[in-house]
């Protein structure tokens, strides 16, 4: 399982991908997870977080599970 954190901006865009945990010592699973999430989110907007009625940037972490054969 790879954990990728990113920021959801006040406009709903996803930016600043960062691998926070990668079991692969070479980092290849982390790279694959970031590529997959980038493609998944590239044309989709998220609902931004709100604080006091205003849209704000929110940091989010998502697990990505790989099944290796």
C-alpha positions, 0 to 999 in steps of 0.5 A, spaced: 500 500 500 502 506 497 500 513 501 499 519 497 498 526 499 496 532 495 492 538 496 485 540 494 485 547 492 480 552 493 477 552 486 477 544 486 483 542 483 488 537 485 496 539 486 502 538 490 502 530 489 507 527 494 508 520 496 508 519 504 509 512 504 512 507 499 514 500 501 518 499 494 525 501 496 526 504 489 520 508 489 517 505 483 510 504 486 510 511 489 511 513 482 506 509 479 501 511 484 502 518 483 501 517 475 495 513 476 492 519 481 494 524 476 490 521 470 484 520 475 483 527 477 486 531 471 479 532 468 475 532 475 474 537 480 473 536 487 468 540 492 473 544 496 473 545 503 470 550 507 472 554 513 467 560 515 463 560 509 469 561 504 473 555 500 480 553 502 485 549 500 485 542 504 491 537 504 488 530 503 492 523 504 489 517 500 491 510 500 493 506 493 493 499 494 497 494 489 496 487 487 502 484 484 502 478 481 
